[in-house]
Amino acid sequence: MDPVLYTVAEVAELLKINRNAVYELISKNILVGLKLGSMKITKAELMRFLNEYVGKDLSDLDDIKKL
């Protein structure tokens, strides 16, 4: 069975970024998390994020541009 919720560390590993970058995505409301003990991200939200931001440059979260 596939997981429904991911921890910040799991999302960081999946996206090949560090945990602080995941927290920054959450703080900028680019990725929506939920607090359930610790911060979690749903599989549906992770897929929405990937679909919405494909082809975009996220190196500056205050100025997201197309590639």
Backbone torsions as a table, in degrees:
resi	resn	phi	psi	omega
1	MET	NA	129.8	177.9
2	ASP	-70.8	144.7	177.6
3	PRO	-67.6	147.4	176.9
4	VAL	-94.1	-32.7	179.8
5	LEU	-119.1	142.9	175.5
6	TYR	-119.3	145.2	172.1
7	THR	-78.5	167.1	177.0
8	VAL	-59.8	-41.7	179.3
9	ALA	-62.5	-39.8	179.4
10	GLU	-67.5	-41.0	177.8
11	VAL	-64.8	-42.1	178.1
12	ALA	-59.1	-43.2	179.3
13	GLU	-65.4	-43.0	179.5
14	LEU	-63.4	-39.8	-177.8
15	LEU	-87.5	-5.5	-179.7
16	LYS	61.5	42.1	175.7
17	ILE	-131.3	173.3	179.7
18	ASN	-88.5	165.2	-176.8
19	ARG	-61.5	-37.3	178.8
20	ASN	-60.7	-35.7	178.1
21	ALA	-66.2	-37.2	176.8
22	VAL	-64.8	-45.2	177.6
23	TYR	-61.0	-36.1	178.1
24	GLU	-67.3	-41.3	175.7
25	LEU	-59.2	-39.3	179.3
26	ILE	-69.3	-44.3	-177.6
27	SER	-65.5	-26.9	178.5
28	LYS	-90.3	5.2	-179.3
29	ASN	60.0	27.5	174.7
30	ILE	-85.9	-35.5	175.1
31	LEU	-122.4	129.3	-176.6
32	VAL	-98.0	122.4	178.2
33	GLY	-107.8	176.5	172.4
34	LEU	-139.6	144.0	-178.0
35	LYS	-93.8	112.9	179.4
36	LEU	-136.4	79.3	-167.7
37	GLY	81.3	-81.5	171.9
38	SER	-112.2	171.4	-178.3
39	MET	-66.2	135.3	178.3
40	LYS	-130.9	159.4	175.9
41	ILE	-130.5	131.7	179.5
42	THR	-75.1	155.3	176.8
43	LYS	-61.1	-41.3	179.7
44	ALA	-61.0	-41.0	179.4
45	GLU	-67.5	-40.1	178.1
46	LEU	-62.5	-42.3	178.8
47	MET	-67.0	-38.9	176.9
48	ARG	-61.1	-46.2	178.8
49	PHE	-57.6	-49.0	-178.5
50	LEU	-63.0	-42.3	179.6
51	ASN	-68.0	-39.4	-177.3
52	GLU	-73.4	-33.7	-173.4
53	TYR	-106.2	9.6	175.4
54	VAL	-63.1	136.8	179.8
55	GLY	80.8	13.1	-179.6
56	LYS	-116.6	152.5	176.8
57	ASP	-95.6	110.8	-178.0
58	LEU	-101.9	19.2	-178.8
59	SER	-69.7	-25.3	173.4
60	ASP	-124.5	102.1	-173.4
61	LEU	-69.2	-13.4	175.7
62	ASP	-88.4	-8.5	-179.0
63	ASP	-147.4	73.3	-178.5
64	ILE	-78.2	128.8	-177.3
65	LYS	-124.8	159.8	171.8
66	LYS	-73.8	149.4	176.4
67	LEU	-77.5	NA	NA
